[in-house]
Amino acid sequence: MTLLTFVCQLILCVLIFLELTQNICNKNAFVTMLTKCVVNYARWICATILHLSIVDGVIGSLERMKYALNHPYKF
């Protein structure tokens, strides 16, 4: 999972670099940047990294809720 996160972050950095170098002379760069497919790939990578980073927290929370439901006399 760490390798996947690293690869996603590396691809994201490359996509950002390409976006910056291609739009350096374009004055309407912000408008064209919103419509490019590269930005959608970058958003997908960010969403993937976000979801991978919170998986452990969600699993731990579910385990604590299951414990609380199975042992109500302790609460």
CORURHU-V441414 format. One record per residue. RES is the residue in three letters. SS is DSSP state (alpha for helix, beta for strand, coil for the rest). D_FIRST is the distance of its C-alpha to the first C-alpha in whole Angstrom. Layout:
{{RES,SS,D_FIRST} {RES,SS,D_FIRST}}
//
This chain:
{{MET,coil,0} {THR,alpha,4} {LEU,alpha,5} {LEU,alpha,5} {THR,alpha,6} {PHE,alpha,9} {VAL,alpha,10} {CYS,alpha,11} {GLN,alpha,12} {LEU,alpha,14} {ILE,alpha,15} {LEU,alpha,16} {CYS,alpha,18} {VAL,alpha,20} {LEU,alpha,21} {ILE,alpha,23} {PHE,alpha,24} {LEU,alpha,26} {GLU,alpha,27} {LEU,alpha,29} {THR,alpha,30} {GLN,alpha,32} {ASN,coil,33} {ILE,coil,35} {CYS,coil,38} {ASN,coil,38} {LYS,coil,40} {ASN,coil,38} {ALA,alpha,35} {PHE,alpha,33} {VAL,alpha,35} {THR,alpha,34} {MET,alpha,30} {LEU,alpha,30} {THR,alpha,31} {LYS,coil,28} {CYS,alpha,26} {VAL,alpha,24} {VAL,alpha,23} {ASN,alpha,22} {TYR,alpha,19} {ALA,alpha,19} {ARG,alpha,19} {TRP,alpha,17} {ILE,alpha,14} {CYS,alpha,15} {ALA,alpha,15} {THR,alpha,11} {ILE,alpha,10} {LEU,alpha,13} {HIS,alpha,12} {LEU,alpha,8} {SER,alpha,10} {ILE,alpha,12} {VAL,alpha,11} {ASP,alpha,12} {GLY,alpha,15} {VAL,alpha,16} {ILE,alpha,15} {GLY,alpha,17} {SER,alpha,20} {LEU,alpha,21} {GLU,alpha,21} {ARG,alpha,24} {MET,alpha,25} {LYS,alpha,26} {TYR,alpha,27} {ALA,alpha,30} {LEU,alpha,31} {ASN,alpha,31} {HIS,coil,33} {PRO,alpha,35} {TYR,alpha,38} {LYS,alpha,36} {PHE,coil,36}}
//
